Amino acid sequence: MNLDDAPVVKVEGLTIYRGNYTAVRDVSFELLPGTDTAIIGPNGSGKSTLVQGILDLIPRSGGKIEIFGRQIQNLGRMRRLIGYIPQNFIFDRSFPISVSELVALGWNKGKTKRFWQHKNKEKQEAIASSLKRVGAYHLRTQAIGTLSGGELKRVLLAYCLVSNRRLLVLDEAFAGLDVSGEADFYSLLHSLKSEQGWTVLQVSHDIDMVDRHCDRVLCLNQTILCSGEPQTILSPQNLLATYGPAFSRYQHHH
């Protein structure tokens, strides 16, 4: 198989316990390069646990995870190729860090004494370019504690954009945005995925947006109930099986 066609993420038999509760059970799937895959399911179905387990942020009870062809615990510096936006970005809003300084933390290219000046210029240009691309350049000097929810999401996306990434993982990154803001953010993400060649794995609650923008859907309720292209998977029967009788709550009506 050509390396460009090899799975970016490969999950086999992943099982994760939360105390005595089985949060994720025997989950297996692959992410192919350049695809956008959404994980959907009701509250408490294990979506965030699955994402955190894949990124090795919480211990797993069984199964194997490979990213970029390496087992997750052996990624080393290749972790720099992963961008992650959590559902809740918790921080002290009084902490004195500006938008530009936060985005700069996403810069992961090494510096040497010989090339320090060149690298610093390259870094500053990358910060400005990423903020402009997400429509947040005007916020560059603001303290992050002053940002609205929508502004902060764009800045976090710039953080992921400032250096080369191959995999972007979003855990309900659109939570807290109004319908208009969510639609704008989805469109921006879709454009950036095409431009950057990102492979995207996202947890989402918005069935309509998933249908419009994603290539593949995983329906999760502890285990994967079904998976495939949105046009096939997002049928009333599958949504009912995934969410139960209340599945209509998870749809926006534009």
Phi, psi and omega in degrees: 000136174298137182301330179292342179260352181291148179302138174286321177231136176226119182243129181229118173059036184289127177229133182225130176258142168247095189068235178266003184263134176275103183280322179224132185231117170051054181267131178223134174190170177229150173246123178271153183304137174077009181262161177239109184248131179252138171258122179237158179162166183288169174303136179082010183274354177101013184297307180294322177299319179298312180298315181295325177292319179298322180276002178065031178273340176226154182290147176250156184263343180187160177105176183227140179232127173238135174232129184057033177080003179243147174297143190305323182287350181248019183292322181059229183292345179291348174300335179296343181275002181250129172254140184223126173242110182285167179297316180236114177268097187266126179205164177281112185292349177269356182293128188277077177230134183273168178302312180299321180292324177294313180298324180300332179293340178278350178288122187237021178269133184294155178243147172236160180299321184296321186250018185303314184296316178298316182295320180297319177296316178299320179296313181296322178294321179293321178297312181297317182296317181292321178293321177296320184295328180264006177074032183233017182297326181293347181264002194304327183264355182287149172289141185295336179292347181265357186281149171284171179301315180294321178296318180296321179299318180293322179294320177295326176292322175297323176303318178287332186277338190294336174233164181294125174238154174247335182230130177240125182243125182235123179257092183049051181295345182267357181300136178093351178270149174285174186301317180295315180296323178294318179298318178296318182292319178299316180297319178297314179299318181297319178294316181294323177301317180293318181292317188268347183073024181295148162262129186243134169237121184225142169270129183220151176251355187258100184297321181298314181293321176300317180298323183283322194246339187266153179270332186213151181230137171247118177269116188243133166212083190074312175235167180281119181276325177196159179205153180154196180289145182306320183301331180267317190282326185276050177271156178305323181294315180291321178294322177295319179293327182280312187263339188085190185300340184266018188297338181295340178296338187267006179251137172269144176247105186272000000 
